[in-house]
Amino acid sequence: MAGSFIRVQCPDCENEQTLFEKAASEVTCAVCGTTLASPTGGKAEIEGEVLEVVEQR
């Protein structure tokens, strides 16, 4: 399974969260509940700002 973990900043509360770029389910912010990533069948649609690639596979 190829893919990377990325660090994303929430557009509402600026919380930073690490998630898988090919998320198979909706990912929400742990602080405010805003949707950070939505599945598309491939790479997820990222709603927040991608700050860095944490681990690349």
PDBQT receptor file of N, H, CA, C and O in Angstrom, charges set to zero:
ATOM      1  N   MET A   1       0.848  -1.177   0.000  1.00  0.00    +0.000 N 
ATOM      2  CA  MET A   1       0.000   0.000   0.000  1.00  0.00    +0.000 C 
ATOM      3  C   MET A   1       0.891   1.237   0.000  1.00  0.00    +0.000 C 
ATOM      4  O   MET A   1       1.558   1.531   0.991  1.00  0.00    +0.000 OA
ATOM      5  N   ALA A   2       0.896   1.946  -1.102  1.00  0.00    +0.000 N 
ATOM      6  H   ALA A   2       0.353   1.707  -1.907  1.00  0.00    +0.000 HD
ATOM      7  CA  ALA A   2       1.696   3.158  -1.207  1.00  0.00    +0.000 C 
ATOM      8  C   ALA A   2       0.878   4.347  -0.737  1.00  0.00    +0.000 C 
ATOM      9  O   ALA A   2      -0.326   4.423  -0.984  1.00  0.00    +0.000 OA
ATOM     10  N   GLY A   3       1.526   5.253  -0.073  1.00  0.00    +0.000 N 
ATOM     11  H   GLY A   3       2.504   5.192   0.128  1.00  0.00    +0.000 HD
ATOM     12  CA  GLY A   3       0.874   6.453   0.420  1.00  0.00    +0.000 C 
ATOM     13  C   GLY A   3       1.728   7.104   1.479  1.00  0.00    +0.000 C 
ATOM     14  O   GLY A   3       2.721   6.531   1.926  1.00  0.00    +0.000 OA
ATOM     15  N   SER A   4       1.351   8.286   1.878  1.00  0.00    +0.000 N 
ATOM     16  H   SER A   4       0.543   8.752   1.516  1.00  0.00    +0.000 HD
ATOM     17  CA  SER A   4       2.124   9.044   2.853  1.00  0.00    +0.000 C 
ATOM     18  C   SER A   4       1.242   9.521   3.995  1.00  0.00    +0.000 C 
ATOM     19  O   SER A   4       0.031   9.681   3.843  1.00  0.00    +0.000 OA
ATOM     20  N   PHE A   5       1.868   9.742   5.133  1.00  0.00    +0.000 N 
ATOM     21  H   PHE A   5       2.852   9.611   5.257  1.00  0.00    +0.000 HD
ATOM     22  CA  PHE A   5       1.203  10.415   6.235  1.00  0.00    +0.000 C 
ATOM     23  C   PHE A   5       1.541  11.895   6.111  1.00  0.00    +0.000 C 
ATOM     24  O   PHE A   5       2.690  12.255   5.853  1.00  0.00    +0.000 OA
ATOM     25  N   ILE A   6       0.539  12.749   6.295  1.00  0.00    +0.000 N 
ATOM     26  H   ILE A   6      -0.394  12.456   6.504  1.00  0.00    +0.000 HD
ATOM     27  CA  ILE A   6       0.744  14.186   6.162  1.00  0.00    +0.000 C 
ATOM     28  C   ILE A   6       0.254  14.898   7.410  1.00  0.00    +0.000 C 
ATOM     29  O   ILE A   6      -0.637  14.410   8.106  1.00  0.00    +0.000 OA
ATOM     30  N   ARG A   7       0.839  16.050   7.688  1.00  0.00    +0.000 N 
ATOM     31  H   ARG A   7       1.563  16.446   7.122  1.00  0.00    +0.000 HD
ATOM     32  CA  ARG A   7       0.404  16.884   8.812  1.00  0.00    +0.000 C 
ATOM     33  C   ARG A   7      -0.446  18.000   8.219  1.00  0.00    +0.000 C 
ATOM     34  O   ARG A   7       0.005  18.733   7.339  1.00  0.00    +0.000 OA
ATOM     35  N   VAL A   8      -1.668  18.122   8.701  1.00  0.00    +0.000 N 
ATOM     36  H   VAL A   8      -2.035  17.526   9.415  1.00  0.00    +0.000 HD
ATOM     37  CA  VAL A   8      -2.635  19.071   8.162  1.00  0.00    +0.000 C 
ATOM     38  C   VAL A   8      -3.061  20.038   9.264  1.00  0.00    +0.000 C 
ATOM     39  O   VAL A   8      -3.232  19.644  10.417  1.00  0.00    +0.000 OA
ATOM     40  N   GLN A   9      -3.229  21.315   8.892  1.00  0.00    +0.000 N 
ATOM     41  H   GLN A   9      -3.090  21.635   7.955  1.00  0.00    +0.000 HD
ATOM     42  CA  GLN A   9      -3.705  22.315   9.847  1.00  0.00    +0.000 C 
ATOM     43  C   GLN A   9      -5.188  22.575   9.597  1.00  0.00    +0.000 C 
ATOM     44  O   GLN A   9      -5.598  22.815   8.461  1.00  0.00    +0.000 OA
ATOM     45  N   CYS A  10      -5.980  22.525  10.646  1.00  0.00    +0.000 N 
ATOM     46  H   CYS A  10      -5.648  22.330  11.569  1.00  0.00    +0.000 HD
ATOM     47  CA  CYS A  10      -7.415  22.768  10.553  1.00  0.00    +0.000 C 
ATOM     48  C   CYS A  10      -7.666  24.217  10.134  1.00  0.00    +0.000 C 
ATOM     49  O   CYS A  10      -7.065  25.131  10.700  1.00  0.00    +0.000 OA
ATOM     50  N   PRO A  11      -8.550  24.445   9.146  1.00  0.00    +0.000 N 
ATOM     51  CA  PRO A  11      -8.824  25.814   8.701  1.00  0.00    +0.000 C 
ATOM     52  C   PRO A  11      -9.611  26.635   9.723  1.00  0.00    +0.000 C 
ATOM     53  O   PRO A  11      -9.604  27.863   9.649  1.00  0.00    +0.000 OA
ATOM     54  N   ASP A  12     -10.290  25.986  10.675  1.00  0.00    +0.000 N 
ATOM     55  H   ASP A  12     -10.295  24.988  10.735  1.00  0.00    +0.000 HD
ATOM     56  CA  ASP A  12     -11.098  26.712  11.655  1.00  0.00    +0.000 C 
ATOM     57  C   ASP A  12     -10.351  27.025  12.954  1.00  0.00    +0.000 C 
ATOM     58  O   ASP A  12     -10.336  28.172  13.400  1.00  0.00    +0.000 OA
ATOM     59  N   CYS A  13      -9.729  26.000  13.563  1.00  0.00    +0.000 N 
ATOM     60  H   CYS A  13      -9.742  25.068  13.200  1.00  0.00    +0.000 HD
ATOM     61  CA  CYS A  13      -9.111  26.206  14.883  1.00  0.00    +0.000 C 
ATOM     62  C   CYS A  13      -7.582  26.151  14.854  1.00  0.00    +0.000 C 
ATOM     63  O   CYS A  13      -6.942  26.346  15.886  1.00  0.00    +0.000 OA
ATOM     64  N   GLU A  14      -6.991  25.888  13.687  1.00  0.00    +0.000 N 
ATOM     65  H   GLU A  14      -7.512  25.729  12.848  1.00  0.00    +0.000 HD
ATOM     66  CA  GLU A  14      -5.545  25.825  13.488  1.00  0.00    +0.000 C 
ATOM     67  C   GLU A  14      -4.858  24.675  14.220  1.00  0.00    +0.000 C 
ATOM     68  O   GLU A  14      -3.635  24.678  14.365  1.00  0.00    +0.000 OA
ATOM     69  N   ASN A  15      -5.630  23.694  14.682  1.00  0.00    +0.000 N 
ATOM     70  H   ASN A  15      -6.623  23.691  14.564  1.00  0.00    +0.000 HD
ATOM     71  CA  ASN A  15      -5.056  22.493  15.274  1.00  0.00    +0.000 C 
ATOM     72  C   ASN A  15      -4.288  21.730  14.194  1.00  0.00    +0.000 C 
ATOM     73  O   ASN A  15      -4.739  21.670  13.050  1.00  0.00    +0.000 OA
ATOM     74  N   GLU A  16      -3.141  21.148  14.535  1.00  0.00    +0.000 N 
ATOM     75  H   GLU A  16      -2.775  21.196  15.465  1.00  0.00    +0.000 HD
ATOM     76  CA  GLU A  16      -2.375  20.349  13.594  1.00  0.00    +0.000 C 
ATOM     77  C   GLU A  16      -2.623  18.876  13.878  1.00  0.00    +0.000 C 
ATOM     78  O   GLU A  16      -2.568  18.437  15.027  1.00  0.00    +0.000 OA
ATOM     79  N   GLN A  17      -2.898  18.113  12.816  1.00  0.00    +0.000 N 
ATOM     80  H   GLN A  17      -2.943  18.470  11.883  1.00  0.00    +0.000 HD
ATOM     81  CA  GLN A  17      -3.236  16.709  12.963  1.00  0.00    +0.000 C 
ATOM     82  C   GLN A  17      -2.566  15.911  11.855  1.00  0.00    +0.000 C 
ATOM     83  O   GLN A  17      -2.466  16.379  10.721  1.00  0.00    +0.000 OA
ATOM     84  N   THR A  18      -2.109  14.707  12.180  1.00  0.00    +0.000 N 
ATOM     85  H   THR A  18      -2.190  14.326  13.101  1.00  0.00    +0.000 HD
ATOM     86  CA  THR A  18      -1.475  13.828  11.199  1.00  0.00    +0.000 C 
ATOM     87  C   THR A  18      -2.505  12.830  10.692  1.00  0.00    +0.000 C 
ATOM     88  O   THR A  18      -3.239  12.229  11.477  1.00  0.00    +0.000 OA
ATOM     89  N   LEU A  19      -2.556  12.658   9.365  1.00  0.00    +0.000 N 
ATOM     90  H   LEU A  19      -1.960  13.146   8.727  1.00  0.00    +0.000 HD
ATOM     91  CA  LEU A  19      -3.493  11.708   8.779  1.00  0.00    +0.000 C 
ATOM     92  C   LEU A  19      -2.889  11.070   7.534  1.00  0.00    +0.000 C 
ATOM     93  O   LEU A  19      -1.885  11.543   7.002  1.00  0.00    +0.000 OA
ATOM     94  N   PHE A  20      -3.516   9.991   7.082  1.00  0.00    +0.000 N 
ATOM     95  H   PHE A  20      -4.332   9.607   7.514  1.00  0.00    +0.000 HD
ATOM     96  CA  PHE A  20      -3.059   9.269   5.908  1.00  0.00    +0.000 C 
ATOM     97  C   PHE A  20      -3.649   9.940   4.678  1.00  0.00    +0.000 C 
ATOM     98  O   PHE A  20      -4.848  10.216   4.640  1.00  0.00    +0.000 OA
ATOM     99  N   GLU A  21      -2.810  10.209   3.657  1.00  0.00    +0.000 N 
ATOM    100  H   GLU A  21      -1.836   9.985   3.688  1.00  0.00    +0.000 HD
ATOM    101  CA  GLU A  21      -3.281  10.965   2.501  1.00  0.00    +0.000 C 
ATOM    102  C   GLU A  21      -4.306  10.208   1.660  1.00  0.00    +0.000 C 
ATOM    103  O   GLU A  21      -5.008  10.815   0.852  1.00  0.00    +0.000 OA
ATOM    104  N   LYS A  22      -4.400   8.880   1.843  1.00  0.00    +0.000 N 
ATOM    105  H   LYS A  22      -3.830   8.387   2.500  1.00  0.00    +0.000 HD
ATOM    106  CA  LYS A  22      -5.397   8.081   1.120  1.00  0.00    +0.000 C 
ATOM    107  C   LYS A  22      -6.459   7.583   2.091  1.00  0.00    +0.000 C 
ATOM    108  O   LYS A  22      -6.781   6.395   2.106  1.00  0.00    +0.000 OA
ATOM    109  N   ALA A  23      -6.994   8.473   2.889  1.00  0.00    +0.000 N 
ATOM    110  H   ALA A  23      -6.731   9.438   2.877  1.00  0.00    +0.000 HD
ATOM    111  CA  ALA A  23      -7.986   8.122   3.901  1.00  0.00    +0.000 C 
ATOM    112  C   ALA A  23      -9.210   7.473   3.265  1.00  0.00    +0.000 C 
ATOM    113  O   ALA A  23      -9.737   7.978   2.274  1.00  0.00    +0.000 OA
ATOM    114  N   ALA A  24      -9.664   6.356   3.831  1.00  0.00    +0.000 N 
ATOM    115  H   ALA A  24      -9.235   5.946   4.636  1.00  0.00    +0.000 HD
ATOM    116  CA  ALA A  24     -10.813   5.621   3.311  1.00  0.00    +0.000 C 
ATOM    117  C   ALA A  24     -12.120   6.066   3.962  1.00  0.00    +0.000 C 
ATOM    118  O   ALA A  24     -13.202   5.668   3.531  1.00  0.00    +0.000 OA
ATOM    119  N   SER A  25     -12.016   6.884   4.988  1.00  0.00    +0.000 N 
ATOM    120  H   SER A  25     -11.137   7.208   5.338  1.00  0.00    +0.000 HD
ATOM    121  CA  SER A  25     -13.212   7.417   5.636  1.00  0.00    +0.000 C 
ATOM    122  C   SER A  25     -12.967   8.892   5.948  1.00  0.00    +0.000 C 
ATOM    123  O   SER A  25     -11.831   9.364   5.913  1.00  0.00    +0.000 OA
ATOM    124  N   GLU A  26     -14.032   9.601   6.249  1.00  0.00    +0.000 N 
ATOM    125  H   GLU A  26     -14.955   9.217   6.278  1.00  0.00    +0.000 HD
ATOM    126  CA  GLU A  26     -13.923  11.021   6.538  1.00  0.00    +0.000 C 
ATOM    127  C   GLU A  26     -13.090  11.229   7.812  1.00  0.00    +0.000 C 
ATOM    128  O   GLU A  26     -13.281  10.529   8.806  1.00  0.00    +0.000 OA
ATOM    129  N   VAL A  27     -12.171  12.193   7.769  1.00  0.00    +0.000 N 
ATOM    130  H   VAL A  27     -12.016  12.762   6.961  1.00  0.00    +0.000 HD
ATOM    131  CA  VAL A  27     -11.335  12.512   8.927  1.00  0.00    +0.000 C 
ATOM    132  C   VAL A  27     -11.745  13.890   9.423  1.00  0.00    +0.000 C 
ATOM    133  O   VAL A  27     -11.784  14.852   8.656  1.00  0.00    +0.000 OA
ATOM    134  N   THR A  28     -12.053  13.977  10.724  1.00  0.00    +0.000 N 
ATOM    135  H   THR A  28     -12.021  13.196  11.347  1.00  0.00    +0.000 HD
ATOM    136  CA  THR A  28     -12.455  15.251  11.308  1.00  0.00    +0.000 C 
ATOM    137  C   THR A  28     -11.411  15.731  12.309  1.00  0.00    +0.000 C 
ATOM    138  O   THR A  28     -10.636  14.938  12.844  1.00  0.00    +0.000 OA
ATOM    139  N   CYS A  29     -11.401  17.031  12.554  1.00  0.00    +0.000 N 
ATOM    140  H   CYS A  29     -12.030  17.675  12.119  1.00  0.00    +0.000 HD
ATOM    141  CA  CYS A  29     -10.490  17.635  13.528  1.00  0.00    +0.000 C 
ATOM    142  C   CYS A  29     -10.842  17.119  14.916  1.00  0.00    +0.000 C 
ATOM    143  O   CYS A  29     -12.014  17.073  15.289  1.00  0.00    +0.000 OA
ATOM    144  N   ALA A  30      -9.829  16.735  15.673  1.00  0.00    +0.000 N 
ATOM    145  H   ALA A  30      -8.876  16.773  15.370  1.00  0.00    +0.000 HD
ATOM    146  CA  ALA A  30     -10.043  16.209  17.027  1.00  0.00    +0.000 C 
ATOM    147  C   ALA A  30     -10.488  17.297  18.004  1.00  0.00    +0.000 C 
ATOM    148  O   ALA A  30     -11.034  16.989  19.063  1.00  0.00    +0.000 OA
ATOM    149  N   VAL A  31     -10.261  18.565  17.659  1.00  0.00    +0.000 N 
ATOM    150  H   VAL A  31      -9.817  18.816  16.798  1.00  0.00    +0.000 HD
ATOM    151  CA  VAL A  31     -10.608  19.661  18.558  1.00  0.00    +0.000 C 
ATOM    152  C   VAL A  31     -11.999  20.228  18.269  1.00  0.00    +0.000 C 
ATOM    153  O   VAL A  31     -12.825  20.331  19.176  1.00  0.00    +0.000 OA
ATOM    154  N   CYS A  32     -12.263  20.598  17.008  1.00  0.00    +0.000 N 
ATOM    155  H   CYS A  32     -11.592  20.515  16.272  1.00  0.00    +0.000 HD
ATOM    156  CA  CYS A  32     -13.516  21.287  16.694  1.00  0.00    +0.000 C 
ATOM    157  C   CYS A  32     -14.484  20.488  15.825  1.00  0.00    +0.000 C 
ATOM    158  O   CYS A  32     -15.637  20.891  15.670  1.00  0.00    +0.000 OA
ATOM    159  N   GLY A  33     -14.043  19.360  15.252  1.00  0.00    +0.000 N 
ATOM    160  H   GLY A  33     -13.106  19.033  15.378  1.00  0.00    +0.000 HD
ATOM    161  CA  GLY A  33     -14.924  18.517  14.471  1.00  0.00    +0.000 C 
ATOM    162  C   GLY A  33     -15.058  18.878  12.998  1.00  0.00    +0.000 C 
ATOM    163  O   GLY A  33     -15.845  18.254  12.286  1.00  0.00    +0.000 OA
ATOM    164  N   THR A  34     -14.313  19.866  12.524  1.00  0.00    +0.000 N 
ATOM    165  H   THR A  34     -13.673  20.373  13.101  1.00  0.00    +0.000 HD
ATOM    166  CA  THR A  34     -14.340  20.243  11.115  1.00  0.00    +0.000 C 
ATOM    167  C   THR A  34     -13.766  19.114  10.265  1.00  0.00    +0.000 C 
ATOM    168  O   THR A  34     -12.812  18.456  10.681  1.00  0.00    +0.000 OA
ATOM    169  N   THR A  35     -14.327  18.880   9.092  1.00  0.00    +0.000 N 
ATOM    170  H   THR A  35     -15.102  19.414   8.754  1.00  0.00    +0.000 HD
ATOM    171  CA  THR A  35     -13.833  17.846   8.184  1.00  0.00    +0.000 C 
ATOM    172  C   THR A  35     -12.482  18.266   7.617  1.00  0.00    +0.000 C 
ATOM    173  O   THR A  35     -12.358  19.336   7.022  1.00  0.00    +0.000 OA
ATOM    174  N   LEU A  36     -11.469  17.421   7.803  1.00  0.00    +0.000 N 
ATOM    175  H   LEU A  36     -11.569  16.551   8.286  1.00  0.00    +0.000 HD
ATOM    176  CA  LEU A  36     -10.128  17.687   7.281  1.00  0.00    +0.000 C 
ATOM    177  C   LEU A  36      -9.863  16.942   5.985  1.00  0.00    +0.000 C 
ATOM    178  O   LEU A  36      -9.120  17.430   5.134  1.00  0.00    +0.000 OA
ATOM    179  N   ALA A  37     -10.462  15.759   5.822  1.00  0.00    +0.000 N 
ATOM    180  H   ALA A  37     -11.065  15.363   6.514  1.00  0.00    +0.000 HD
ATOM    181  CA  ALA A  37     -10.237  14.964   4.615  1.00  0.00    +0.000 C 
ATOM    182  C   ALA A  37     -11.481  14.146   4.299  1.00  0.00    +0.000 C 
ATOM    183  O   ALA A  37     -12.137  13.601   5.187  1.00  0.00    +0.000 OA
ATOM    184  N   SER A  38     -11.785  14.076   3.005  1.00  0.00    +0.000 N 
ATOM    185  H   SER A  38     -11.253  14.518   2.284  1.00  0.00    +0.000 HD
ATOM    186  CA  SER A  38     -12.917  13.280   2.533  1.00  0.00    +0.000 C 
ATOM    187  C   SER A  38     -12.400  12.252   1.540  1.00  0.00    +0.000 C 
ATOM    188  O   SER A  38     -11.580  12.592   0.687  1.00  0.00    +0.000 OA
ATOM    189  N   PRO A  39     -12.857  10.995   1.623  1.00  0.00    +0.000 N 
ATOM    190  CA  PRO A  39     -12.381   9.956   0.712  1.00  0.00    +0.000 C 
ATOM    191  C   PRO A  39     -12.873  10.192  -0.717  1.00  0.00    +0.000 C 
ATOM    192  O   PRO A  39     -13.973  10.702  -0.934  1.00  0.00    +0.000 OA
ATOM    193  N   THR A  40     -12.029   9.807  -1.696  1.00  0.00    +0.000 N 
ATOM    194  H   THR A  40     -11.136   9.393  -1.520  1.00  0.00    +0.000 HD
ATOM    195  CA  THR A  40     -12.400   9.957  -3.105  1.00  0.00    +0.000 C 
ATOM    196  C   THR A  40     -12.188   8.672  -3.888  1.00  0.00    +0.000 C 
ATOM    197  O   THR A  40     -12.499   8.622  -5.078  1.00  0.00    +0.000 OA
ATOM    198  N   GLY A  41     -11.673   7.646  -3.255  1.00  0.00    +0.000 N 
ATOM    199  H   GLY A  41     -11.421   7.687  -2.289  1.00  0.00    +0.000 HD
ATOM    200  CA  GLY A  41     -11.341   6.409  -3.939  1.00  0.00    +0.000 C 
ATOM    201  C   GLY A  41      -9.855   6.304  -4.223  1.00  0.00    +0.000 C 
ATOM    202  O   GLY A  41      -9.367   5.224  -4.558  1.00  0.00    +0.000 OA
ATOM    203  N   GLY A  42      -9.140   7.383  -4.098  1.00  0.00    +0.000 N 
ATOM    204  H   GLY A  42      -9.536   8.260  -3.826  1.00  0.00    +0.000 HD
ATOM    205  CA  GLY A  42      -7.684   7.435  -4.259  1.00  0.00    +0.000 C 
ATOM    206  C   GLY A  42      -7.153   8.308  -3.145  1.00  0.00    +0.000 C 
ATOM    207  O   GLY A  42      -7.412   8.053  -1.969  1.00  0.00    +0.000 OA
ATOM    208  N   LYS A  43      -6.402   9.348  -3.514  1.00  0.00    +0.000 N 
ATOM    209  H   LYS A  43      -6.191   9.555  -4.469  1.00  0.00    +0.000 HD
ATOM    210  CA  LYS A  43      -5.966  10.304  -2.499  1.00  0.00    +0.000 C 
ATOM    211  C   LYS A  43      -7.173  11.070  -1.992  1.00  0.00    +0.000 C 
ATOM    212  O   LYS A  43      -8.051  11.448  -2.767  1.00  0.00    +0.000 OA
ATOM    213  N   ALA A  44      -7.211  11.297  -0.686  1.00  0.00    +0.000 N 
ATOM    214  H   ALA A  44      -6.497  10.990  -0.057  1.00  0.00    +0.000 HD
ATOM    215  CA  ALA A  44      -8.334  12.000  -0.082  1.00  0.00    +0.000 C 
ATOM    216  C   ALA A  44      -8.314  13.476  -0.479  1.00  0.00    +0.000 C 
ATOM    217  O   ALA A  44      -7.261  14.041  -0.775  1.00  0.00    +0.000 OA
ATOM    218  N   GLU A  45      -9.491  14.082  -0.480  1.00  0.00    +0.000 N 
ATOM    219  H   GLU A  45     -10.347  13.623  -0.240  1.00  0.00    +0.000 HD
ATOM    220  CA  GLU A  45      -9.593  15.521  -0.721  1.00  0.00    +0.000 C 
ATOM    221  C   GLU A  45      -9.321  16.204   0.613  1.00  0.00    +0.000 C 
ATOM    222  O   GLU A  45     -10.100  16.072   1.556  1.00  0.00    +0.000 OA
ATOM    223  N   ILE A  46      -8.210  16.937   0.688  1.00  0.00    +0.000 N 
ATOM    224  H   ILE A  46      -7.577  17.044  -0.079  1.00  0.00    +0.000 HD
ATOM    225  CA  ILE A  46      -7.777  17.584   1.932  1.00  0.00    +0.000 C 
ATOM    226  C   ILE A  46      -8.395  18.973   2.027  1.00  0.00    +0.000 C 
ATOM    227  O   ILE A  46      -8.268  19.774   1.102  1.00  0.00    +0.000 OA
ATOM    228  N   GLU A  47      -9.069  19.263   3.148  1.00  0.00    +0.000 N 
ATOM    229  H   GLU A  47      -9.173  18.612   3.899  1.00  0.00    +0.000 HD
ATOM    230  CA  GLU A  47      -9.732  20.552   3.340  1.00  0.00    +0.000 C 
ATOM    231  C   GLU A  47      -8.817  21.586   3.998  1.00  0.00    +0.000 C 
ATOM    232  O   GLU A  47      -8.946  22.782   3.736  1.00  0.00    +0.000 OA
ATOM    233  N   GLY A  48      -7.897  21.133   4.848  1.00  0.00    +0.000 N 
ATOM    234  H   GLY A  48      -7.792  20.162   5.061  1.00  0.00    +0.000 HD
ATOM    235  CA  GLY A  48      -7.000  22.053   5.538  1.00  0.00    +0.000 C 
ATOM    236  C   GLY A  48      -5.718  22.260   4.761  1.00  0.00    +0.000 C 
ATOM    237  O   GLY A  48      -5.567  21.757   3.648  1.00  0.00    +0.000 OA
ATOM    238  N   GLU A  49      -4.798  23.000   5.349  1.00  0.00    +0.000 N 
ATOM    239  H   GLU A  49      -4.920  23.408   6.253  1.00  0.00    +0.000 HD
ATOM    240  CA  GLU A  49      -3.494  23.258   4.737  1.00  0.00    +0.000 C 
ATOM    241  C   GLU A  49      -2.522  22.122   5.068  1.00  0.00    +0.000 C 
ATOM    242  O   GLU A  49      -2.344  21.777   6.236  1.00  0.00    +0.000 OA
ATOM    243  N   VAL A  50      -1.897  21.546   4.042  1.00  0.00    +0.000 N 
ATOM    244  H   VAL A  50      -2.041  21.827   3.094  1.00  0.00    +0.000 HD
ATOM    245  CA  VAL A  50      -0.897  20.499   4.248  1.00  0.00    +0.000 C 
ATOM    246  C   VAL A  50       0.400  21.187   4.661  1.00  0.00    +0.000 C 
ATOM    247  O   VAL A  50       0.957  21.979   3.901  1.00  0.00    +0.000 OA
ATOM    248  N   LEU A  51       0.880  20.883   5.867  1.00  0.00    +0.000 N 
ATOM    249  H   LEU A  51       0.427  20.240   6.485  1.00  0.00    +0.000 HD
ATOM    250  CA  LEU A  51       2.085  21.517   6.390  1.00  0.00    +0.000 C 
ATOM    251  C   LEU A  51       3.342  20.768   6.004  1.00  0.00    +0.000 C 
ATOM    252  O   LEU A  51       4.358  21.386   5.685  1.00  0.00    +0.000 OA
ATOM    253  N   GLU A  52       3.288  19.423   6.028  1.00  0.00    +0.000 N 
ATOM    254  H   GLU A  52       2.463  18.921   6.287  1.00  0.00    +0.000 HD
ATOM    255  CA  GLU A  52       4.455  18.627   5.660  1.00  0.00    +0.000 C 
ATOM    256  C   GLU A  52       4.072  17.170   5.449  1.00  0.00    +0.000 C 
ATOM    257  O   GLU A  52       3.032  16.703   5.913  1.00  0.00    +0.000 OA
ATOM    258  N   VAL A  53       4.935  16.475   4.742  1.00  0.00    +0.000 N 
ATOM    259  H   VAL A  53       5.780  16.855   4.365  1.00  0.00    +0.000 HD
ATOM    260  CA  VAL A  53       4.818  15.022   4.598  1.00  0.00    +0.000 C 
ATOM    261  C   VAL A  53       5.637  14.428   5.736  1.00  0.00    +0.000 C 
ATOM    262  O   VAL A  53       6.853  14.610   5.796  1.00  0.00    +0.000 OA
ATOM    263  N   VAL A  54       4.963  13.715   6.642  1.00  0.00    +0.000 N 
ATOM    264  H   VAL A  54       3.975  13.568   6.593  1.00  0.00    +0.000 HD
ATOM    265  CA  VAL A  54       5.619  13.187   7.841  1.00  0.00    +0.000 C 
ATOM    266  C   VAL A  54       6.388  11.909   7.520  1.00  0.00    +0.000 C 
ATOM    267  O   VAL A  54       7.543  11.763   7.919  1.00  0.00    +0.000 OA
ATOM    268  N   GLU A  55       5.755  10.983   6.801  1.00  0.00    +0.000 N 
ATOM    269  H   GLU A  55       4.817  11.101   6.476  1.00  0.00    +0.000 HD
ATOM    270  CA  GLU A  55       6.400   9.714   6.457  1.00  0.00    +0.000 C 
ATOM    271  C   GLU A  55       5.930   9.317   5.073  1.00  0.00    +0.000 C 
ATOM    272  O   GLU A  55       4.732   9.280   4.794  1.00  0.00    +0.000 OA
ATOM    273  N   GLN A  56       6.877   9.025   4.223  1.00  0.00    +0.000 N 
ATOM    274  H   GLN A  56       7.850   9.055   4.451  1.00  0.00    +0.000 HD
ATOM    275  CA  GLN A  56       6.548   8.658   2.854  1.00  0.00    +0.000 C 
ATOM    276  C   GLN A  56       6.832   7.186   2.628  1.00  0.00    +0.000 C 
ATOM    277  O   GLN A  56       7.899   6.704   3.008  1.00  0.00    +0.000 OA
ATOM    278  N   ARG A  57       5.917   6.471   2.028  1.00  0.00    +0.000 N 
ATOM    279  H   ARG A  57       5.050   6.863   1.720  1.00  0.00    +0.000 HD
ATOM    280  CA  ARG A  57       6.066   5.040   1.760  1.00  0.00    +0.000 C 
ATOM    281  C   ARG A  57       6.056   4.792   0.283  1.00  0.00    +0.000 C 
ATOM    282  O   ARG A  57       6.170   3.646  -0.152  1.00  0.00    +0.000 OA
TER     283      ARG A  57
